[in-house]
Every structure is written in structure tokens, then in C-alpha cells.
Amino acid sequence: MEKIVITGTGAISSIGLGTEENWNSMLNGVSGVGPITLFNSEDFLVKIACEVKGFDPSEHISGRSSRRRDRFQQFSSVAVTEAIEHSGLELDNEDPGRIGAIISTGIGGLGTIEENIAKMHEGGPRKVSPFLIPMLMSNGASGMAGIDHGFQGPAFSVASACASGQDGIGVAWMMLRSGMVDVAIAGGSESTITPLGVAAFDRIGACSRRGVEEGTPSPFDLNRDGLVVGEGAGIVVLETESHAKNRGATILAELAGYGATADANHITAPSEDGVGGSKAMTNALNSAGIDSSEVQYVNAHGTGTPLNDAAETQGIKSAFGAHASKLMVSSTKSMTGHMMGATGALETVMLTNIVQKNQVPPTINYATPDPVCDLDYVPNEARDAKVDVAITNAFGFGGHNTVLVVKKYS
């Protein structure tokens, strides 16, 4: 079976605009947490978020077109362009029917939905924007990618809550392996820092209610108290190895495996024993033909909620056995917050750098070890370490578990 390789990346988050800025921020342990500015949080118990800062879509997208895209579509559009430019892909030399765009989101245009519901209540149905449907629909980001760049291959979104971005990359990987396409632009984008989004995650008991200076989110720490809502996008350009070589592309890493399972347990809570995540890790490694002992690093789902971090730790230990104690495990959500359907895609982008540069980003805000979370979480400072094989975990409400395997390319 032909290798599937990564040749370009694009990223936007609360800690950076672009892949390089995100990577440097992660290595330096930069926190994206700040006061909520996208709406008035005076009546909210949660007053912090990981907002994207300094983002002006009009610098990248024409004014009219920008205004007709939801914020999650704006993020995606800019990250897609970065990834294509990074890959060196000359679109004029490609068959557009052989390029796919699988760009996912967990929720879609939530901010646009809220805004138009308010307009309808205030002024009636004629106040609803004629652009509401294309701005709210979850497949809008993939559709816009095709329109912006002329892709005519398969284009759609995968929805599996917080696993959406990684599942989209996994589906693209399968399409490339099957021969459906030569190139796939894949990843995820999300923007849920809205009144309804933050209120909903808080009401379900998932959010940290600490202040900016209180060191949150704190994945795997004994005193962790929940996630911080983030936003942004992560995009990768995937190609078959032969296609990349034929056009003289610089190959960044190999996307070697994909595994996905369902807990069949609870709509929002993970199985306490982490069995679903464990099976997804095992399945991903099996699909890559890699023994668990070959893995050096796990980018954890690591949300900072009490249930998730304990269950994920147990799942890693079940999947890797005695080798789990030798793994480096870190949660970059400690810096970016939880970008919902986009986080796993951003973390895949970061894995590409990790295996290239042999550097591992830390889990920040780690102060007090938890007896039930007893792995090496690379606390607070980045680490230089040889990484030939890494995996990234993404788990979502609904019991979805997704794992990708990224290898150093040789």
C-alpha cells in the first residue's frame, strides 16, 4: 500500500496566526487564555476563553466574500491558503477532479445562527440574512475551499463532535489510499466562543471557571477543573507519496495510520476505563503496521476535565502496556484551549513539526500530580527528544474516539 504523506500545513489558534507562530508559541509554553471579548460575559460564570487574536479576515479574503462567511469559514479559508502555499502545490498543473477537500467542524456557524435568531425575534423573518444557510452549514468550509481554489474532487465535512477534524483527516487518508484522489486538503475549523456556545459547555459542567491568572486549563493536574473554549483551524495537505515525488514536493512527514471507535456508553461522558480510546489507539497502530513499542509521543486529547484525563490515561496504559511509562504525553490544549472540532486537526499539524524537529511541546499549568494520572506529561517545559513515531488522540461527545499516527518520513 502506497504511503500517504503530508506536504503542507496551515494553522490558526489563540496562540498564533500560521503554523510557525503556533509552533513557536507551543514550544515556549504560551497560554492563549484571556478575558472574553467576543461578547459581553458579565452575566456568565465563565469569563475566559482562548480567542484568536489579531485576526483580520479582510487581509486575506475580499471584503464582500469575507462578510458572507462565518468566522469558522474565515479561519478555514486562511489556513487552507497557507497550507497550499506551504506545500508548493501548483494548482494549474493539477487535475482539479483529483483534489479533494475534507474540512470538518463539530458545530458549524453557531455565531451566525445566534445573530440571525436575534434579528428574527426583533424584526421578523425578513430580517434573516439571505446568506444564513451557506454561513451556518457545516460543509461550508470545504465548499469554500473548492470555490476559492478550484478543487473539483470530493468535498464535504465529517461531524463527530470534538473528533471531527481528525476524522476528516482520517477519511481523506482512506480516500487517498483507495485511489479516489491524488491530493486532499483536510482538517477542521471551529468558532464557538459565542454566548450560547460558552453557556452550553458551562451548563454541562465542562468549563473551567477560574480567572486568567489562575493557571487553567490544567490537564492531568490533580486540581484541574475543566476545559477552556478555544477556536481556530488546522489544515494539512495530504498526497500519495508518488504524486508528491513526481512534482518534487518537500515531504514533511508520513500520515501512517488511522483508527476510530465508539464507546457505546454515554452521550457526553467517556468510559471510565478508557476502553474506546484504547481500541482506537490499537487500531490506528495496526493500520500503520507499527508496534506500540515504536511510539515515543502521544498528543493527548487532554481537555482538563476530571473524567476525560483519568479515562484517557487509563486508555493509554491499556493500549501500550508497560511501554506507557516510557511515553511522553502532553496536552497542547493547555495552551490553545479546546477548539472542539478543529483541535485534533491543529494537533496533527503540530505532530508534523514534532517528528521533523524532535521537539515536544509541554503540558502547561501542571503543578500537582494526580495519582490516577501517572504518566510523563512533559510538565511546563518543552523537551528535546527523538520522535520517530507519534500519535494524536481526539475524543468527542457521542463516544467518538479518533487516533492518527504520524511518522518521520524516510
N, C-alpha and C positions, 0 to 999 in steps of 0.2 A: 504494500500500500504506500502510495506516494506521501511524502512529508507535506504538512501544511505549515507555512512559515509566516511570520509577522514582519512586515516591511515598513510600516509607518504607524505613528500613534498621534493622538490628539487628546487634550485633557483640559478641563475647566473645573475648578473647585474653589472652596473658600480659602485655600492656601496658595492658589496660583492660577494664572491665565496662561495656559500652554503646558506641554509636558515637562519642559526643562524647569520652569518655575515650580511646578508641583513637586518634582523630584528633589530639587534643592531644598524646598521647604520641609519635605518629609525627613530628609537626612539631618536637618537642623532642628527637628522636633517642634516645628512651628504649629501653633494652635490656630484653627480657623474660627474659634468661638468668639462671638461678640454679641452685643445687645441687638435685639430685633429692630431693624429699621424699615423693613418692607411693609409693615403695618403697625398700627398702634396697639401695643401689647399691655396697656395699662390695666385692663381687667383680667389678664392672664396670670396664672401661677407660674407658667414658663415664660421667661423673658429673654432667653438667649437662643441663638441659632448659629449655624455655620453658613452664613450668606456669602455668595460670590461677591467680591468687592472690585470696584473699578471697571466693571464690565459695561461697555457701550456698544450695543449691537450695531448701531449705525456706522461704526468704524469698519464693519465687515460686511454688512448687508445693506442694500439700498433702503432709504428711509421708508418708502411705501411698503416694500416687501417685509421689512423688519416689523412694522406696526401690525402686519397681518399674520404674525407668528407669535404663538405663546412663548413665554420665557423658556420653557424646556426645549422648544424647537429652535429658538435662537442659540441656546447653548450648543445643541447638537450641530447646527449648521456651521458654527465657527470651528468646533472640534473636528468635524468631518473635513473641512478645508485644510486645517492644519495637518491632519493625518495623511491626506492625499499628497500635499506638498512635501511632507517628510518622506513619503515613500518614493518620491520621484516618478510616480506613475504618470505617463504621458497619455492622457485620455484620447487624444486624436489618433494614437497608434493602436488603440484597443477596439475590440468588438464590443459595443455597448450592451449587447444582449448577453454577454458572458460576464458581466459585472453585476453582483447582487448587493443589496443594501438591507441588512437586518439590524435595525436600530430600535431598541426596546425602551419601554418605560413602564413603571409599575402602575401609574395613575393617569398620566396624560395632562391635559391643560386645566389643571384644577383652578388656578388663579383666574383664567378666562371664564370658567363656569361660574365661579363665585361672583365675579364682576357683573356678568350678564343676568344672573338671577336677581341681583340687587336692582339693576336697571329695569327689569321687567316689573318687579314689585313697585318701583317708584313711578314708572311711566307707562306701563302696559307692554304688550307683546311687540309693538312696533319699535320699541327701544332696543330690542335684542339685535346684536350685531349680525349682519349677513355673513360674517367671517367666523361666527362662533363654531360651527361644525368643524371646518378644517383646522381651527386652532385648538379644539379640545381633543380631537381624536388621537388615540394612542399611536396610530400608524403615520401620523403627520410628519414625524421626524424622518422616517425612512422615505416617505413620499417626497418631501422637500429635498432630500439628498439626491434622489433621481432627477428631479426637476432642475436643481442647481447645476448638476454635473453631467447630466445626460445618460445616467445608468438606465439600462432597459432590461436588466435581468430581474430575478425575483426580488421583491421589495415589500417588507412587512415588519410588524413588531411582534415580539413574543411577550406575553404578560404572565409573570409568575411572581408577582409582588417584588420583594427585595432581591430575588434571584433573576429578575428579568434581563438585566444587562448581560450577565454571564450566560444565561440560557440562550440569548440571541447570538452570542459569540459561538456557543456550542453548536447551535443549529447551523450557523454559517460554516463551521468546521466540517460538519457532516455533509453539507451540500458540496463543498469543495472536494471532499473525499469521494463523493458519488459521481463526480464529473459534471454536475449541473452547471457550474460556473468555474471560471479561472481565477477570479478576484472577488472578494467580498469585503464590503465596508461594514463593520459590525461593532456593536457596543450598546450603550444605554445613555439616556438623558432624563433628568428629573428636576422639577421645581415645585416643591410642596411646602415652602415656607409661606403659608397663607394663613389667615385666621382659622379657617376650617381645618386645614391640614395639621397645624400645631395643636389646636384644641382636640382633635380626634385622637392623635397619638398620645396626648396627655391623659385624656379620659380613659384610655385603655390601660393606663398605668405604665407606659413605656418610657416616658421622658424624664430626664434629669431636671430638677427644679433648683439646682444650685445657681450661683451667680458666676459671672465671668472669671473672677479671681479665685474661684474655689476648686479649680483643678478637675474639670469634667469635660467630656465623658472620661471615665476611668476603667476601661475594660480589664477584666480579670483581677482587679483590686478588690480586697475584702469589702471596702466601703462604697463600691460602685452603686449608683442609684438610678441608672437609666441612660438612654441614648440622647443625643442632641441632633435635631433635624438639620440636615445639610441639603445642598443642591449642587448641580453641575452635570458634567458629561465626561464620558470616557469612550474613545473610539480607536479601533485598530484596523489596519489594512491587512487582510489575510490573502495569501496566494498559494497556489500549488508551488512546490519547490521548482518544478521545471519551468513554469511560467516566469517566476521571479528570476531564475538564472538566465533564461532566454533574453530577458530585457535588461540584464546587467544590474539588477537591483541589489542594494545592500540589505542583506538578511540580518535582522536584529535578533531573532530567537525562533525556536520552533514551538508551535502550539501542538503538543503531542497527544493530549487526551482530554476526554470529556465524560463526566458521569453525572447522572441525575436520578433522584429518587423522591418518593413522597412518604412522609411519616405515617399517614392514615391514622392520626392521633387526635389532633385538636386544631381548630382553625387559626389560633394565634400562638399557642404555647408549643415549644419543641418537646419532643420526647425526652424525659429526664435522663435516660441512658444514652442519648445521642445516637441511637442506632441508625436513624435515617441518614444523618450526616456521615456516619462511619461507612455505611454501604456506598454512599456516593463517592467518598474518597477512594474506597477499594475499587469501585467500578471504573473511576477515572484512570487510576494507575494501571488497571488491567487493560483498558482500551489503548493505553500508551505502551504496553509491554514493558512496564517499569516495575521493579520490585520496590516495596516500601522502604527498604534499607538504602536505596539510592537517593531518597529525598533529603534535602538539607533544610528546607524552609517552608513554612506554612503561613500564608497571609490569611489570618483568621477572619471569620465573619465578625466576631468580637464587638458586639454592639454596646457593651457596657451595662446590659440589663442582667439582673441576678440569674434568671433562668437560662438565658442563652449562653452565657460564658461558661457556666458549670456544665451544661449539656454538651457544648462544643468540645470542652476539654476532655470529657469522657469519650466522646466520639473519636477524637484524635488518638487517644490512648487505645481504644478498641481497634482502630484501623491499623495503627503502627506497632502495637505491642511494645516490646522492650525498647524498640528504636525511638519511641515517642520522647523518651528522656534526653535523646541526643538532638532533637529537632530544635531549630529556632522558630518561634511562633510570635508573630506580632500583629497588632490590630492598628492599621493606619486610620481607622475610623476615630481613634483617639485624637486625630488631628483634623480630619475632614468632616467629622460628624457622619451621620448615616444619610447618605444620598439616595436611599431607597433603591429604586430600580437601576440607578446609574452607578452605585458604589462598586459592585463587582466588576463592572467594565473598567472603571478607573483603576481598580486594584490589579486587573490584568495588564493594563498599560504599565503600572509600576513593576510588575513581575518581569516585564521585558527588560527594564533597566537593571533590576536586581541580578538577573543571570548574566547580563552583559558586563556589569561593573563590579560584581562581587561585593556589594554593599547591601546591608539590611536595615531598613528603617525601624525605628523603635516603637514601642507602646508607651506613649507619654502619660502623665498623670498617674503613674504606678507608684504607690507608696507603701501599701500594706499587703503582704501576701495573703491569699485566701487558701486555707488548707484543701479545699476542693478544686482549686485551680493551681496545680502544682507543676506546670511546665516552664520552660525557659521563654518568657515573654519579651525578651530583649528590652528590658525596662529603661525608658527615659533617654537613652543614648543610642545612636546608630552604631552599627558594628561592621567592621571589615571582615568578611568571611567568604570562603569559596562556596559558591552556589551554582551547581550544575543543573539541578532539578528542583523546581518549586511548584507548589500548588496554591490555589486560592479558593476559599470557601465562600459561598453565598447561600444563605438560607432565607426563606420567605414565608410570611403568613400564608396559610393554606397547607403548611407542612412541606413546602418545596425545598429541596436540597440540591445544589449545583456545585460541581467542582471542576476546575480546569487545571491542566498540567502544562507548565511552560518549561522548556529545556534550553540550555545553552546550545546554540546551533553549531553543528560540525558537519 
